[in-house]
């Protein structure tokens, strides 16, 4: 049935393709008595074989995208699916109680779960693995398709309620034409992922998973924030032409890949990329990044069933640093909590985790984890141009404590004659308290990087993952712009560079203002780099200083800021549409 949905324009471009609903199916089972034992046992074994085949495919993809270490969890799943004791227990249930395989499997899984919970912490963590394999086998028994992005074999438009980082770690981007979600905003994981990969996306539609069915042809317009299902022939023709035009523009932008980033009046800035793992590096290099302005190390922890060892971290960091050398790589220390919990760290439930024990607060509370990460980073610094950045600093005491631990670990490695490079140490400015005291913080770090995703959320008192208050996520709000200008001014007064690693850094409305403020480094999703380089090359940084002054002194709302920017540089902005 034809439907037209509206949402938030999260990633520019138009895509046409068939829907792939990434939604958990109903796996509820009913107890049935059976008469043909051989048939039921054979059905169970066929489901096991199908599940093993799927997991092997996922493991292959994960090994390619994440590395062998991160893919080991899938080896454990295969072992559990082939465990003779587990299989035998299900067979016995089917035979003795003459019940259907689904119910027998659930019964045995419950028994095994109880046993695991009575054992040590490592075995308790296997409960989630048990849930995964039980769900997979049950889906095959019920004849229900279990959605898994790692199993895609043809290009599709992914329609889902929402995406979390763990959903996409083993995805092959060539199979994703576009994203459509019920929830989310411009800074949600699905939006950031889409922009980094140049994939059109519309988020926050409220009802996409309910209104769109598997296999339906849709047009996703990530520039306008619209989705059309069962489009007419003229609509398809228009969409395909837009796709061709965009592809041609991307080819033109590709000629800027090896250029430096310089404004029309000769002011040079650094365009950097935000990454999650070493697997993002090819896309970073393809898009001409001059640095990595933010590597989010939490993915290394989230992709593991237990804390990664110092050596595992060292190898991951070294890979990124070597690939970019001699270009700088800014690696952020562990930023967990909020929407990124780590079950194996046994974090306490919090009423408001975004205001709780997250990021640097967790690192200072779990110093063994923090010290291990710092040692791995310091060891990796010998292989390139590494910079270390502490997240969510709110007080000078936190910064000084983190630096003291860093200095202690560097001293220990020096005594042990471990090779290290020269490392700059900086901080993210994403808490309003730090922004207001930026002049004090600037005296104690080598660089500052503005994390606008959280800075906006905390300043506007709005959870950026909450659809009901998404309207308050306003990167152009005069209060936000005044804070950003204050941070840049404080950094320059102290003689240190100031970067921005939030999504605002690649926003075409924000870029002229940031250039006029004198921001030194813009770090963004790799897919936005070439468009931003082209935009900056057509802007006059000195002339934009007067625009910044007008905006900071006169604007009272986000819309007023947008109007002022569009009036000041209309021709340039029109070329970026």
KOLTI-237881 format. One line per 5 residues: number of its first residue (from 1); their letters; for each residue x negated, y negated, z negated of C-alpha. Coordinates in Angstrom, 1 decimal, decimal comma. Layout:
N
NUM = a = X:Y:Z; ...
This chain:
577
1 = xxxxx = 0,0:0,0:0,0; -1,3:-3,4:0,9; -2,5:-5,6:-1,9; -4,2:-8,9:-2,3; -6,2:-9,5:-5,5
6 = xxxxx = -7,9:-12,5:-6,9; -10,9:-12,5:-9,3; -14,2:-14,3:-10,0; -16,6:-14,8:-7,1; -19,6:-13,0:-8,6
11 = xxxxx = -21,9:-12,3:-5,6; -21,6:-14,0:-2,2; -20,8:-12,3:1,0; -18,1:-10,1:2,6; -17,9:-6,3:2,7
16 = xxxxx = -15,6:-3,9:4,3; -15,3:-0,3:3,2; -13,4:2,6:1,6; -12,7:2,4:-2,1; -14,5:4,7:-4,6
21 = xxxxx = -12,8:4,4:-8,0; -15,3:4,8:-10,7; -12,8:5,6:-13,4; -12,7:8,4:-15,9; -10,0:11,0:-14,9
26 = xxxxx = -7,5:12,6:-17,2; -9,2:15,8:-18,4; -6,6:16,9:-21,0; -6,0:20,6:-20,9; -3,1:22,9:-21,9
31 = xxxxx = -3,4:26,4:-23,3; -2,3:29,1:-20,9; -2,1:32,9:-21,2; -3,8:34,7:-18,4; -3,4:38,2:-17,0
36 = xxxxx = -6,2:38,4:-14,4; -9,4:38,3:-16,5; -11,8:38,8:-13,6; -10,2:35,8:-11,7; -10,5:33,6:-14,8
41 = xxxxx = -14,1:34,6:-15,5; -15,0:34,0:-11,9; -13,3:30,6:-12,0; -15,4:29,7:-15,0; -18,7:30,7:-13,4
46 = xxxxx = -17,9:28,8:-10,2; -17,3:25,7:-12,3; -20,6:26,3:-14,0; -22,5:26,6:-10,7; -20,8:23,5:-9,3
51 = xxxxx = -21,8:21,5:-12,4; -25,4:22,7:-12,3; -25,6:21,7:-8,6; -24,3:18,2:-9,4; -26,7:17,7:-12,3
56 = xxxxx = -29,6:18,8:-10,1; -28,7:16,2:-7,5; -28,4:13,6:-10,3; -31,8:14,6:-11,6; -33,4:14,3:-8,2
61 = xxxxx = -32,0:10,8:-7,8; -33,0:9,8:-11,3; -36,5:11,1:-10,8; -36,8:9,0:-7,7; -35,3:5,8:-9,2
66 = xxxxx = -36,5:6,1:-12,8; -39,4:8,5:-12,9; -39,8:12,0:-14,2; -39,8:11,1:-17,9; -36,4:9,4:-17,8
71 = xxxxx = -34,9:12,2:-15,8; -35,8:14,9:-18,4; -32,4:14,5:-20,0; -30,8:16,1:-17,0; -33,2:19,1:-17,3
76 = xxxxx = -31,7:19,5:-20,8; -28,2:19,4:-19,3; -29,1:22,1:-16,8; -30,6:24,3:-19,6; -27,4:24,0:-21,6
81 = xxxxx = -25,2:24,8:-18,6; -27,3:28,0:-18,1; -27,6:29,0:-21,7; -26,6:32,7:-21,9; -25,4:32,4:-25,5
86 = xxxxx = -23,1:29,4:-24,7; -21,8:31,1:-21,6; -21,3:34,4:-23,4; -19,3:32,6:-26,2; -16,9:31,1:-23,6
91 = xxxxx = -16,5:34,5:-21,8; -15,7:36,2:-25,1; -13,0:33,6:-25,9; -11,4:34,2:-22,5; -11,5:37,9:-22,9
96 = xxxxx = -10,4:38,3:-26,5; -7,7:35,6:-26,6; -6,8:35,9:-22,9; -6,7:32,2:-22,5; -7,6:29,9:-19,7
101 = xxxxx = -11,3:28,8:-19,2; -10,7:25,1:-19,9; -9,3:25,8:-23,4; -12,0:28,5:-24,1; -14,7:26,0:-23,1
106 = xxxxx = -13,3:23,3:-25,4; -13,1:25,7:-28,3; -16,7:26,9:-28,0; -17,9:23,3:-27,4; -16,2:22,2:-30,7
111 = xxxxx = -18,0:25,1:-32,5; -21,4:24,1:-31,1; -20,8:20,5:-31,9; -20,2:21,4:-35,6; -23,4:23,4:-35,6
116 = xxxxx = -25,5:20,6:-34,1; -24,1:18,0:-36,6; -25,4:20,2:-39,5; -29,0:20,2:-38,2; -31,8:17,6:-38,0
121 = xxxxx = -31,4:14,2:-36,4; -32,9:15,4:-33,1; -30,3:18,2:-32,8; -27,5:15,8:-33,8; -28,4:13,6:-30,8
126 = xxxxx = -27,7:16,6:-28,5; -24,0:16,2:-29,2; -23,7:13,6:-26,5; -25,4:16,0:-24,0; -22,9:18,7:-25,0
131 = xxxxx = -20,0:16,3:-24,4; -21,4:15,5:-20,9; -21,7:19,1:-19,7; -18,3:20,1:-21,2; -16,7:17,2:-19,4
136 = xxxxx = -18,4:18,1:-16,1; -17,4:21,8:-16,2; -13,9:20,9:-17,3; -13,5:18,6:-14,3; -14,4:21,4:-11,9
141 = xxxxx = -12,0:23,8:-13,7; -9,2:21,3:-13,3; -10,1:20,5:-9,7; -10,5:16,8:-10,7; -13,2:14,7:-9,2
146 = xxxxx = -15,5:13,3:-11,9; -16,8:10,0:-10,6; -20,6:9,6:-10,7; -22,4:6,8:-8,8; -25,5:9,0:-8,6
151 = xxxxx = -23,6:11,5:-6,4; -22,6:9,1:-3,7; -23,4:10,3:-0,2; -21,8:7,6:1,9; -21,4:3,8:1,6
156 = xxxxx = -18,4:2,7:-0,4; -16,8:-0,2:-2,3; -17,1:0,7:-6,0; -13,9:-0,2:-7,9; -14,2:0,1:-11,7
161 = xxxxx = -12,9:-1,2:-15,0; -16,3:-2,5:-15,8; -20,0:-1,5:-15,4; -22,5:-1,1:-18,2; -26,3:-0,7:-17,5
166 = xxxxx = -26,3:3,0:-18,1; -23,7:3,5:-15,3; -26,1:2,2:-12,6; -29,6:3,3:-13,6; -29,7:6,1:-11,0
171 = xxxxx = -27,7:4,4:-8,2; -29,0:4,3:-4,7; -28,1:0,8:-3,5; -27,7:1,8:0,1; -24,4:3,5:-0,8
176 = xxxxx = -22,9:0,4:-2,4; -21,1:-2,0:0,0; -19,5:-4,0:-2,7; -18,3:-4,1:-6,3; -14,8:-4,9:-7,6
181 = xxxxx = -14,0:-4,8:-11,4; -11,1:-5,3:-13,7; -13,2:-7,2:-16,3; -16,4:-9,3:-16,3; -17,6:-12,7:-15,4
186 = xxxxx = -20,5:-14,1:-13,4; -23,0:-13,0:-16,1; -21,7:-9,4:-16,6; -24,0:-6,5:-15,7; -22,1:-5,7:-12,5
191 = xxxxx = -22,4:-9,4:-11,3; -26,1:-9,6:-12,0; -26,8:-6,2:-10,3; -24,8:-7,2:-7,3; -26,6:-10,5:-6,8
196 = xxxxx = -30,0:-8,9:-7,3; -29,2:-6,5:-4,5; -27,3:-9,0:-2,2; -24,1:-7,0:-2,6; -20,8:-8,8:-2,4
201 = xxxxx = -18,8:-8,6:-5,7; -15,5:-9,7:-7,2; -15,1:-9,3:-10,9; -12,3:-10,0:-13,4; -9,4:-9,0:-11,2
206 = xxxxx = -7,6:-7,5:-14,2; -5,9:-4,8:-12,2; -8,2:-3,5:-9,4; -8,4:0,1:-10,7; -4,6:0,2:-11,0
211 = xxxxx = -3,8:-1,4:-7,7; -6,4:0,2:-5,4; -6,6:4,0:-4,6; -9,5:6,1:-3,5; -10,3:6,0:0,2
216 = xxxxx = -8,3:2,8:0,9; -9,9:0,4:3,2; -10,6:-3,0:1,6; -12,2:-6,3:2,3; -14,2:-7,8:-0,5
221 = xxxxx = -14,9:-11,5:-0,3; -17,5:-12,2:-3,0; -17,7:-15,9:-1,9; -14,0:-16,6:-2,4; -13,3:-14,1:-5,1
226 = xxxxx = -10,7:-12,1:-3,2; -9,9:-8,5:-2,3; -7,6:-7,3:0,4; -6,5:-3,7:0,7; -5,3:-2,1:4,0
231 = xxxxx = -6,3:-5,2:6,0; -4,9:-6,0:9,4; -7,0:-5,7:12,6; -7,5:-9,5:12,8; -8,5:-9,6:9,2
236 = xxxxx = -11,0:-6,8:9,7; -12,4:-8,5:12,8; -12,9:-11,7:10,9; -14,6:-9,9:8,0; -16,9:-8,0:10,3
241 = xxxxx = -17,9:-11,2:12,0; -18,7:-12,8:8,6; -20,8:-9,8:7,8; -22,7:-10,2:11,1; -23,2:-13,9:10,4
246 = xxxxx = -24,5:-13,2:6,9; -26,9:-10,5:8,2; -28,3:-13,0:10,8; -28,8:-15,6:8,0; -30,6:-13,0:5,9
251 = xxxxx = -33,0:-12,4:8,7; -33,7:-16,1:9,0; -34,3:-16,3:5,3; -36,7:-13,4:5,5; -39,1:-15,7:7,3
256 = xxxxx = -39,6:-17,5:4,0; -40,7:-14,4:2,2; -44,4:-15,3:2,0; -43,9:-19,0:1,6; -44,6:-20,9:-1,6
261 = xxxxx = -41,7:-22,9:-3,0; -42,1:-26,6:-2,5; -39,6:-29,5:-2,5; -39,3:-31,9:0,4; -41,5:-34,4:-1,4
266 = xxxxx = -44,2:-31,8:-2,2; -43,3:-30,8:-5,8; -44,2:-27,1:-6,2; -42,2:-24,7:-8,5; -42,4:-21,0:-9,1
271 = xxxxx = -39,6:-18,7:-8,0; -39,6:-15,5:-10,0; -37,4:-12,4:-10,3; -35,5:-10,8:-13,2; -36,0:-7,0:-13,3
276 = xxxxx = -35,0:-4,1:-15,5; -37,4:-1,3:-14,5; -40,3:-0,7:-12,1; -37,8:0,6:-9,6; -36,7:-3,0:-8,9
281 = xxxxx = -40,2:-4,0:-7,7; -39,7:-3,1:-4,0; -36,6:-5,4:-3,9; -38,6:-8,1:-5,7; -41,4:-8,0:-3,2
286 = xxxxx = -39,0:-7,8:-0,2; -37,4:-11,0:-1,4; -40,7:-12,9:-1,8; -40,8:-13,4:-5,6; -43,9:-15,4:-6,8
291 = xxxxx = -43,7:-13,8:-10,2; -41,5:-11,7:-12,5; -40,0:-14,2:-14,9; -38,2:-11,6:-17,0; -38,6:-7,9:-17,4
296 = xxxxx = -35,9:-6,5:-19,6; -37,6:-3,7:-21,6; -34,4:-2,4:-23,2; -33,6:-0,3:-20,1; -36,7:1,8:-20,9
301 = xxxxx = -35,1:2,5:-24,3; -31,5:2,9:-23,1; -32,5:5,5:-20,5; -34,0:7,8:-23,1; -32,5:10,1:-25,7
306 = xxxxx = -35,1:9,0:-28,2; -37,6:6,2:-28,8; -40,0:6,1:-25,9; -43,6:6,7:-27,0; -46,3:4,1:-26,8
311 = xxxxx = -47,9:5,9:-23,9; -44,6:6,2:-22,0; -44,1:2,4:-22,4; -47,7:1,7:-21,5; -47,3:3,6:-18,2
316 = xxxxx = -44,0:1,8:-17,3; -45,5:-1,7:-18,1; -48,7:-1,0:-16,3; -46,8:0,0:-13,2; -45,1:-3,3:-13,0
321 = xxxxx = -48,1:-5,4:-13,9; -50,3:-3,7:-11,3; -47,6:-4,0:-8,6; -47,4:-7,7:-9,0; -51,1:-8,5:-9,7
326 = xxxxx = -52,4:-11,2:-9,7; -48,9:-12,8:-9,9; -47,7:-13,3:-13,5; -45,3:-10,8:-15,1; -43,3:-12,0:-18,1
331 = xxxxx = -42,1:-9,0:-20,2; -39,5:-9,6:-22,9; -39,8:-7,5:-26,1; -36,9:-5,3:-27,0; -33,5:-7,1:-26,8
336 = xxxxx = -31,0:-4,6:-28,2; -27,8:-5,1:-30,1; -24,7:-7,0:-29,0; -23,6:-5,1:-25,9; -26,7:-3,0:-25,8
341 = xxxxx = -26,8:-0,7:-28,9; -29,3:2,2:-29,3; -27,6:5,1:-31,0; -30,8:6,7:-32,1; -31,9:3,6:-34,1
346 = xxxxx = -28,8:4,2:-36,4; -27,7:0,6:-36,3; -25,0:-0,3:-38,8; -21,5:-1,2:-37,3; -21,1:-4,9:-37,2
351 = xxxxx = -17,9:-7,0:-37,0; -19,6:-9,4:-34,6; -22,7:-7,7:-33,0; -23,5:-10,7:-30,8; -24,1:-12,7:-34,0
356 = xxxxx = -25,7:-9,8:-35,8; -28,9:-7,8:-35,9; -30,1:-8,0:-32,3; -33,2:-8,8:-30,3; -36,1:-10,2:-32,4
361 = xxxxx = -34,1:-9,6:-35,5; -34,1:-5,8:-34,8; -37,8:-5,9:-33,9; -38,7:-7,5:-37,2; -36,5:-5,1:-39,1
366 = xxxxx = -38,0:-2,1:-37,3; -41,6:-3,0:-37,2; -42,8:0,4:-36,3; -40,9:0,1:-33,0; -42,0:-3,4:-32,5
371 = xxxxx = -45,7:-2,6:-33,1; -45,6:0,3:-30,7; -44,2:-1,9:-28,0; -46,7:-4,6:-28,6; -49,6:-2,1:-28,4
376 = xxxxx = -48,3:-0,7:-25,1; -47,9:-4,2:-23,7; -51,4:-5,3:-24,8; -52,9:-2,1:-23,2; -51,0:-2,9:-20,0
381 = xxxxx = -52,4:-6,4:-19,9; -55,8:-5,1:-18,7; -54,2:-4,3:-15,3; -52,8:-7,7:-14,3; -51,4:-11,0:-15,4
386 = xxxxx = -49,1:-10,2:-18,3; -47,2:-12,6:-20,5; -45,2:-11,5:-23,6; -41,9:-13,2:-24,5; -39,9:-12,9:-27,7
391 = xxxxx = -36,1:-13,0:-27,4; -33,4:-14,8:-29,4; -35,8:-16,8:-31,6; -33,7:-19,0:-34,0; -36,2:-20,2:-36,6
396 = xxxxx = -39,9:-21,0:-36,8; -40,3:-18,3:-39,4; -39,1:-15,6:-37,0; -41,5:-16,9:-34,3; -44,5:-17,0:-36,7
401 = xxxxx = -43,7:-13,5:-38,1; -43,5:-12,1:-34,6; -46,8:-13,8:-33,6; -48,5:-12,6:-36,8; -47,6:-9,0:-35,9
406 = xxxxx = -48,8:-9,5:-32,3; -52,1:-10,9:-33,6; -52,5:-8,0:-36,0; -52,0:-5,4:-33,3; -54,3:-7,3:-30,9
411 = xxxxx = -57,0:-7,3:-33,6; -56,6:-3,6:-34,2; -57,0:-2,8:-30,5; -60,0:-5,1:-30,2; -61,7:-3,3:-33,1
416 = xxxxx = -60,9:0,0:-31,3; -62,5:-1,5:-28,1; -59,3:-1,0:-26,1; -59,4:-3,0:-22,9; -57,0:-5,9:-22,8
421 = xxxxx = -56,4:-9,0:-20,6; -55,8:-12,6:-21,6; -52,1:-12,7:-22,6; -49,9:-15,8:-22,9; -47,2:-15,5:-25,7
426 = xxxxx = -43,9:-17,3:-25,3; -40,3:-17,4:-26,4; -36,8:-17,5:-25,0; -34,8:-20,5:-25,9; -31,2:-19,2:-26,0
431 = xxxxx = -30,1:-20,1:-29,5; -28,8:-23,7:-29,9; -30,9:-24,2:-33,1; -34,1:-23,4:-31,1; -33,0:-25,8:-28,3
436 = xxxxx = -32,5:-28,6:-30,8; -36,0:-28,0:-32,3; -37,7:-27,3:-29,0; -40,3:-29,9:-29,7; -41,5:-28,0:-32,8
441 = xxxxx = -41,4:-24,6:-31,1; -43,3:-25,9:-28,1; -46,3:-26,6:-30,4; -46,6:-22,9:-31,2; -46,2:-21,0:-27,9
446 = xxxxx = -47,9:-20,9:-24,5; -44,6:-21,2:-22,6; -40,8:-21,3:-23,1; -38,1:-19,7:-21,0; -34,5:-20,8:-21,2
451 = xxxxx = -32,1:-17,9:-21,4; -28,9:-19,7:-20,2; -26,6:-16,6:-20,3; -26,7:-16,6:-24,1; -27,4:-20,3:-24,6
456 = xxxxx = -24,1:-21,1:-22,9; -22,2:-18,4:-24,8; -23,5:-19,6:-28,2; -23,1:-23,3:-27,4; -19,6:-22,9:-26,2
461 = xxxxx = -18,7:-20,3:-28,9; -17,5:-17,9:-26,2; -18,3:-14,2:-25,6; -19,2:-14,0:-22,0; -17,9:-10,4:-21,8
466 = xxxxx = -14,4:-11,5:-23,0; -12,1:-12,2:-20,1; -9,8:-14,4:-22,1; -12,5:-17,0:-22,8; -14,4:-16,6:-19,5
471 = xxxxx = -13,3:-20,1:-18,5; -15,6:-21,4:-21,3; -18,7:-20,0:-19,6; -19,7:-23,4:-18,0; -23,3:-23,7:-16,9
476 = xxxxx = -22,6:-27,3:-15,7; -21,1:-28,5:-18,9; -22,8:-31,7:-19,9; -23,6:-30,3:-23,4; -25,5:-27,4:-21,7
481 = xxxxx = -27,3:-29,7:-19,3; -28,4:-32,0:-22,2; -29,8:-29,0:-24,0; -31,7:-27,8:-21,0; -33,1:-31,3:-20,3
486 = xxxxx = -34,2:-31,5:-24,0; -36,1:-28,2:-23,8; -37,8:-29,1:-20,5; -38,8:-32,5:-21,9; -40,1:-31,0:-25,1
491 = xxxxx = -42,2:-28,4:-23,3; -43,8:-30,9:-21,0; -44,6:-33,2:-23,9; -46,5:-30,3:-25,5; -48,3:-29,5:-22,3
496 = xxxxx = -46,7:-26,1:-21,7; -44,6:-24,9:-18,7; -40,8:-24,3:-19,1; -39,0:-21,6:-17,2; -35,4:-20,5:-16,9
501 = xxxxx = -34,5:-16,8:-16,7; -30,7:-17,0:-16,9; -28,3:-16,8:-14,0; -28,1:-20,6:-13,8; -31,6:-20,6:-12,3
506 = xxxxx = -30,3:-19,4:-9,0; -27,0:-21,4:-8,9; -27,0:-23,8:-6,0; -25,1:-26,4:-7,9; -27,5:-26,2:-10,9
511 = xxxxx = -30,8:-26,0:-8,8; -30,8:-29,7:-7,8; -30,3:-30,8:-11,4; -33,0:-28,4:-12,7; -35,5:-29,6:-10,0
516 = xxxxx = -34,7:-33,2:-11,0; -35,3:-32,3:-14,7; -38,8:-30,9:-13,8; -38,2:-27,2:-14,5; -41,4:-25,4:-13,7
521 = xxxxx = -40,2:-21,9:-13,0; -36,8:-20,5:-11,8; -36,3:-16,8:-12,5; -33,2:-15,1:-11,0; -31,9:-11,9:-9,4
526 = xxxxx = -34,2:-11,0:-6,5; -31,4:-11,4:-4,0; -31,1:-15,2:-4,8; -34,8:-16,1:-4,3; -34,9:-16,8:-0,6
531 = xxxxx = -31,7:-18,8:-0,6; -33,0:-20,8:-3,5; -36,4:-21,3:-1,7; -34,6:-22,7:1,3; -32,5:-25,0:-0,8
536 = xxxxx = -35,4:-26,4:-2,8; -37,4:-27,1:0,4; -34,7:-29,5:1,5; -34,4:-31,4:-1,8; -36,3:-34,4:-2,9
541 = xxxxx = -37,3:-33,9:-6,5; -38,0:-37,5:-7,3; -34,7:-38,7:-5,9; -32,9:-36,1:-8,0; -34,3:-37,6:-11,2
546 = xxxxx = -31,7:-40,4:-10,8; -29,0:-37,9:-10,2; -30,0:-36,1:-13,5; -29,9:-39,4:-15,3; -26,4:-40,3:-14,0
551 = xxxxx = -25,1:-36,8:-14,9; -26,6:-36,8:-18,4; -25,3:-40,3:-19,2; -22,0:-40,3:-17,4; -20,5:-36,9:-17,0
556 = xxxxx = -18,0:-35,5:-19,6; -16,8:-32,3:-17,9; -18,2:-29,5:-15,7; -16,0:-30,6:-12,8; -17,4:-34,1:-13,0
561 = xxxxx = -20,9:-32,7:-12,8; -20,0:-30,6:-9,7; -18,5:-33,6:-8,0; -21,6:-35,7:-8,7; -24,0:-33,0:-7,3
566 = xxxxx = -21,9:-32,4:-4,2; -21,8:-36,1:-3,5; -25,5:-36,5:-4,0; -26,6:-33,6:-1,7; -23,6:-32,6:0,4
571 = xxxxx = -25,5:-31,6:3,6; -28,0:-29,4:1,7; -25,3:-27,6:-0,3; -23,2:-27,0:2,8; -26,1:-25,0:4,3
576 = xx = -26,1:-22,6:1,3; -22,4:-21,6:1,6
